[in-house]
Every structure is written in C-alpha cells, then in structure tokens.
Amino acid sequence: MVDKEYFVHPTAIVDDAVSIGRGTKIWHFCHVMKGAKLGMGCILGQNVFVANDVKIGNNAKIQNNVSIYTGVELEDDVFCGPSCVFTNISNPRSQIVRRHMYERTLIRRGATIGANATIVCGHEVGRYAFIGAGATVASNVPDYALMLGVPGRQVGWMSRHGHRLPNADSGKLMVCPESHWRYQEVEKGIVRCLDWPEDRPLSD
C-alpha cells in the first residue's frame, strides 16, 4: 500500500489505531500493532515487530529482525542495528502472566544500538551513546558513552557523528575528527558537546 504520507509494503501488517508520520517506510513482513506511534521519516527494515503502544520518534532507523516490545521507547534519530534485542520483563516465566509489570526502557535521541546487541529492560541509554555490536547492556548508559562487551562496560566516548573521541583527562577537550566539534567532560561521567545545542538536529 502506498499512501501520500508514508509507505507500507504489501507484505507488512499495520493494525488499526496506529499513528505513522510523513515519509516513514515500513518494509517486508513488518508488523506494527495497535496503539503504536511512529514519527516522521522512520525506516523499518524487513521483519520488524512493533508492539502495542510503543512510541518511536522521528528519523529512527530500525534494521532487519528487530522487535520493539511494549515498554520500550525510542526518541528521535535512534539507530537499531540488525537483530538487536530489547526485553520488557526482568524475570519472565511462561507460566506466570506479567503483562502489568512491563518495565520501561528509554533510548535517548541519537543513540546507536549495534547489531546483535541486547538492552536489558528497565534502563536508559543516553543521547548519542553507542552500544557496540554484540554488547549486553544491563545498566543506565550516559550520553555519548561507548559501551562494548558482555557484560557491557564503558570504554570511552563517542561523538555525535559516530567517531570515538580521543582519551582525555577530565575537563580536557576532545575533538571529533570529522566535524571538529569539541566535547568536554563537564563533571565525572558527564560529557557535553560545546559546539551544538543538545536539542537541534545534525542537519540544521
């Protein structure tokens, strides 16, 4: 089905009472369930599942074979790599119904979740954080943090343009090799970009 506002491939299923923003594309074998809200300019690759009442911001890119369950929220500009995993119950049992206990997981603006990475429910991934391929995250992640390994641990900082920032002592400037924007650890564990407001898109 082609609509003036968005595209849905004929093999995809979009339930009633779904909100889809202008320019969004939903590709082969996806299923978007009732109550979900997708922003503008999103791309859902093949075999993506979006559960009831999930909220996805503008310009999210969700690659093949990703399931976004109730309780998970993606802000604007989030990238989800192929087959990355979200959960929504910490202690699932097949015999016990816990639908009323779904835990909230928030992926902040601009964050990247690498291929085959796992985000355990009940945590927040900060703005422009970068979760490496195959990592397992089971704690909150600061803005701009680079997380690798199982269990995931922070090994450095990433720029908004997706480059690892050079290691620097607290308070020293770190410069992105692509944009030349400057970053600084303003407090222990808190990095800020000095050359771009936090709420503006990169395309401005």
N, C-alpha and C positions, 0 to 999 in steps of 0.2 A: 504494500500500500504506500502510495506517495501522497503526502499532504503538503499544502502550501507552507506550513510552518516547520515540519520535521519529516524524517523518513523512517519508515518501519519496513524491514524486509518481509516478503510474503511468508517466510517460514517462522517468523517471530510471533509471539503471543503477547499482547498488551491487554490486560484486564480493564474493565470499566473503572471509572473514577481514578484515573491516573493523570497526573499533570506532566506534560512534556514541553520543554522550552523550544523556542525557534532555533532551527539549524541543527538540532540533535539528530543523530543517526543511530538506529538500532538494527544490528545486523543479524545474520543467520542464527536461527534456533535460540534466540534470547527469550526470556520470559520476565515480564515486568508485572508485578502483582498489584492488586487493588490498594489504593491509598499512597502509592509511591509518588514522589515528586522529583523530576529530573529537570535541571536547569537548562540554559541555552548552550548550544554548541558542544554538547557532550557526544562522545562516541562510545558505543557499547559494541565490542567485538563479538566474535562468534561464541555462542553458548554461555552468555552471561545471564545470571539469575539475580533479579532484584526483588526482595521480599516485601511484604506488606508494610506500608508506612515508612519505608526508607526514604531519606532525604539526600539528594545529590545536588551539589551546587553547579555553577556554570563551568563549562570548559573542562569537565572531568573526562579523562581518557581511561577506559576500563578495557583491558585486553582480554583475550580469549580465556574461557573457562574460569571465570571469577564469579563467586556467589557472594552477594552482599545481603546479609541477613538482618531481620528486624532488630533494631537497637544500634545499628551502625549508621553513622552519618559522615558523608564526605563533603567538605567545603569546596569552594571554587578551586579550579586548577589542579586538582589531585590527579596523580597518575598511579594506576594499579596495574602492575606487570602481569604477564600471563600466569594463570594458575595460582596467584597469591590467595591466601586464605584468611577469612575473618571467622570468628566464633561469636556466640552471644550468650552462652551459659558456661560457667566455670566448672560445674560438676554434673555433666549430663548423664542421665541414666535412661535407657529405653523404657523401663517400667514406670518411671515417675514423670508426670507432666509438670513442666516448669515454665510454661509459656508466660506466666505472670511474673517471671523472675528474669526476663531478658536484661542483660547488662549493657550499658551504653558504651559504645566505642566511638571516639571522635577523631577523625583525620582532618587536621587543620589545613588551611589554604596552602596550596603549592607543594604539599608533601609528595614524595615518591615512595611507593611500596614496590620493591623489586620482585622479579619473577620467583615464584615458589616461596616467597616469604610468608610467615604466619604472624598475625596480630591477635594475641590472646585478648579476649573481651574485657571490658571494664577499664580501658586505658585510653590515653590521649596521645596522639602523635602530633608534635608541634609543627608550626608553619615552616615550610621548605625543608623539613627534615628529610633524610634519605635513608631508607631501610634497604640494605643490600640484598641481593638475590639469595634466597635460602635462609635468611636470618629468621629467628624466632623472637618476637618482642613480647615481653610479659611485664612491662612497667611503662610508666609515662616517659615520653621522649621529648627533650627540649627542642625549641625552634632551632633550625639549621644543623641539628645533630646528625652525624653519620654513624649508623648502627650496623654492625656486622656480627655474624656468628650465631652459634647455638650454645647457650642462651645468648641473645643479642646483648652486645655491650657497645658503649660509645667509644669510638676510636679517633674521633676528630670532628671537624665542622665542614659543612658544605655550603657553597654559595647558592644564591637563587638560580643561577644559570647551570647548576649541576656540576660544579667543579670542587674538588677537595681543596680546602683552604690550607695554606702553609701553616705548620705548627707555630704558635707564638705564645709567649708568656702572657699571663692575664694582663689586660689593659693595652697590650701592643696591637697595632693594626695588622689585619690580614687582608690581602688584596686578591680579588678574583682574577685569574689570568685571562679570562675572556672579556668581561665587562669593565674590569679595573675598578669596580665598586669596592669600597672599603668596609670591612667588618671589624667589630671590636667586642671583646668580652667585657661588658659593662659591669657585670657582677659575676661571681663564680658560677659557672654553668649557664649564664645568660648572655647570648650573643645578639647583637643588633647590626643591621645594615645602616651605615651612616649616609649613604647616598641615594636612598629611595624610601619614600614613606611606606609604612607597613601595609596600608590599605589600598595601594594603587597597583593596577595590573602591569606586568612587564611590558606590554605592548604600547603603553602610553608614551 
